[in-house]
Amino acid sequence: MSILRTAARLPVLGRLVRAAAAIVAVSVAVIAFTGSAAYASIWQLTDGFDYQPASTWTVEAYGSSGGGFDLNAGTARTAPNNAYLWAQTQFSAVGRSVTLRNNSTRNGCAAAIYLTGLSGAKVNIEVINPSTWTYISLRQVTLTGGGYTQYTVPSWTGGPNTVYVRIALVGSGAYQLIRADDLIVQCNY
């Protein structure tokens, strides 16, 4: 009888072991990403294009491309506004400067933005050192259509106290359109 009871418990034990392993894996990943278990403080910038976006953000257009801001158009992830970019050749982009807290106490930073657009649109999410115009962090994505999805860039350490965050739609010869909303830049200290 005891063998039957033990056999009946195996699926439950298997699920418990898998759940425990998943918790350990997530904990290790968080500690590995952050470098330690806790931080003294977190600084965060959130920008949803909601207050006079043209005074903070710059739109760039090269070749057959363009962009701007949808104001109260009902196309934002979170109302009222968002940026839009379109490109057929070369690229269009929207970017802004972000001043981070002091580098001497900064442990690491990350950035994320929500994007939606036509399937197949190729987008660069860039964190740039404005003094050398080189990438600090870069993520290239190809959109699959559908609603807004959050995309993150690889985290970075060091770098200047001011960075330039830019979302660039790369032209492919065919007309492409994307919308961007709700930028988050976060650093821990």
Solvent accessible surface area in square Angstrom, and as a share of the most:
residue,aa,sasa,rsa
1,M,168,0.75
2,S,77,0.50
3,I,141,0.72
4,L,123,0.61
5,R,145,0.53
6,T,74,0.43
7,A,52,0.41
8,A,74,0.58
9,R,145,0.53
10,L,106,0.53
11,P,78,0.49
12,V,71,0.41
13,L,88,0.44
14,G,24,0.23
15,R,134,0.49
16,L,108,0.54
17,V,102,0.59
18,R,155,0.56
19,A,52,0.40
20,A,53,0.41
21,A,58,0.45
22,A,56,0.43
23,I,118,0.60
24,V,93,0.54
25,A,63,0.49
26,V,97,0.56
27,S,51,0.33
28,V,92,0.53
29,A,57,0.44
30,V,85,0.49
31,I,87,0.44
32,A,77,0.60
33,F,126,0.52
34,T,35,0.21
35,G,62,0.60
36,S,50,0.32
37,A,91,0.71
38,A,82,0.64
39,Y,56,0.21
40,A,101,0.78
41,S,41,0.26
42,I,105,0.53
43,W,52,0.18
44,Q,93,0.41
45,L,37,0.19
46,T,87,0.51
47,D,20,0.10
48,G,11,0.10
49,F,1,0.00
50,D,59,0.31
51,Y,172,0.66
52,Q,110,0.49
53,P,8,0.05
54,A,78,0.60
55,S,88,0.57
56,T,56,0.33
57,W,7,0.03
58,T,76,0.44
59,V,50,0.29
60,E,33,0.15
61,A,54,0.42
62,Y,95,0.36
63,G,53,0.51
64,S,47,0.31
65,S,13,0.09
66,G,10,0.09
67,G,25,0.24
68,G,11,0.11
69,F,42,0.18
70,D,21,0.11
71,L,106,0.53
72,N,120,0.62
73,A,61,0.47
74,G,76,0.73
75,T,45,0.26
76,A,21,0.16
77,R,100,0.36
78,T,60,0.35
79,A,86,0.67
80,P,48,0.30
81,N,9,0.05
82,N,0,0.00
83,A,1,0.01
84,Y,64,0.24
85,L,1,0.01
86,W,78,0.27
87,A,0,0.00
88,Q,73,0.33
89,T,59,0.34
90,Q,116,0.52
91,F,57,0.24
92,S,0,0.00
93,A,0,0.00
94,V,0,0.00
95,G,0,0.00
96,R,35,0.13
97,S,60,0.39
98,V,1,0.00
99,T,94,0.55
100,L,7,0.03
101,R,102,0.37
102,N,87,0.45
103,N,54,0.28
104,S,95,0.61
105,T,79,0.46
106,R,17,0.06
107,N,73,0.37
108,G,12,0.12
109,C,3,0.02
110,A,29,0.23
111,A,4,0.03
112,A,9,0.07
113,I,0,0.00
114,Y,38,0.14
115,L,1,0.01
116,T,22,0.13
117,G,19,0.19
118,L,83,0.41
119,S,77,0.50
120,G,33,0.32
121,A,0,0.00
122,K,101,0.43
123,V,1,0.01
124,N,22,0.11
125,I,2,0.01
126,E,2,0.01
127,V,0,0.00
128,I,2,0.01
129,N,28,0.15
130,P,57,0.36
131,S,99,0.64
132,T,83,0.48
133,W,129,0.45
134,T,77,0.45
135,Y,110,0.42
136,I,44,0.22
137,S,9,0.06
138,L,56,0.28
139,R,90,0.33
140,Q,128,0.57
141,V,13,0.07
142,T,71,0.41
143,L,5,0.03
144,T,117,0.68
145,G,28,0.27
146,G,65,0.63
147,G,56,0.54
148,Y,52,0.20
149,T,66,0.38
150,Q,75,0.33
151,Y,31,0.12
152,T,64,0.37
153,V,7,0.04
154,P,76,0.48
155,S,52,0.33
156,W,15,0.05
157,T,100,0.58
158,G,27,0.26
159,G,36,0.35
160,P,39,0.25
161,N,68,0.35
162,T,48,0.28
163,V,0,0.00
164,Y,29,0.11
165,V,0,0.00
166,R,23,0.08
167,I,0,0.00
168,A,4,0.03
169,L,0,0.00
170,V,56,0.32
171,G,18,0.17
172,S,75,0.48
173,G,46,0.44
174,A,58,0.45
175,Y,115,0.44
176,Q,21,0.09
177,L,41,0.21
178,I,1,0.01
179,R,59,0.22
180,A,2,0.01
181,D,0,0.00
182,D,13,0.07
183,L,1,0.01
184,I,46,0.24
185,V,0,0.00
186,Q,67,0.30
187,C,1,0.01
188,N,21,0.11
189,Y,17,0.07
